[in-house]
Amino acid sequence: MIVLGVDPGTKTTGYGVVARGEDNCPTLVECGAIRPTVDTPLAERLLEIFEGVAKVIERTRPDVLCVEGVFYGRNVRTTVILGHARSAVMLAAAIRRVPVVEYAPAEVKNAVVGSGKASKDQVAFMVQKHLALAEAPTPADAADGVALALCHLFRESSGAGAGRVHEGAGKKHGD
């Protein structure tokens, strides 16, 4: 199984692709960040996010895309703009018929670190340990994307089931 985890943001969208091998151990395929052009209109940044995620999907052919669920911050405008970035990510997956699963931030932290209140540094450190990497993925947004993918693999292998699944994805693009 290949899982693409995406931590959406309009300044930096982190992603991580993790595969579960025959030995049931997770392996990092790739990770990185999509950085839309600064000081451009929101619509153009959303297009860059969409196109960046689409390229990762085409390159890695994931079985599922995991995205961080909506969290409610103090600033409503920030929450709405983050929702736009999530939509660009989810649309890139839907067009390619890749199922989308959402996980709450605390659920990801709990699955990867063992505490739903873990810091970004703790998440990055545990991602490094789970995947036996020489160093934690950078930037932190990429580590968060990898953590989302790991969360899904851990939930699937434990029989706990996936987070909130968006129906209707059907066959993957190219099948």
HELIX and SHEET records of a PDB file:
HELIX    1   1 LEU A   42  THR A   60  1                                  19    
HELIX    2   2 VAL A   76  ILE A   95  1                                  20    
HELIX    3   3 PRO A  105  VAL A  112  1                                   8    
HELIX    4   4 LYS A  120  HIS A  130  1                                  11    
HELIX    5   5 ALA A  140  SER A  158  1                                  19    
SHEET    1   A 6 PRO A  26  ILE A  34  0                                        
SHEET    2   A 6 THR A  13  ARG A  20 -1                                        
SHEET    3   A 6 ILE A   2  ASP A   7 -1                                        
SHEET    4   A 6 VAL A  64  GLU A  68  1                                        
SHEET    5   A 6 VAL A 100  TYR A 103  1                                        
SHEET    6   A 6 ARG A 164  HIS A 166 -1                                        
END                                                                             
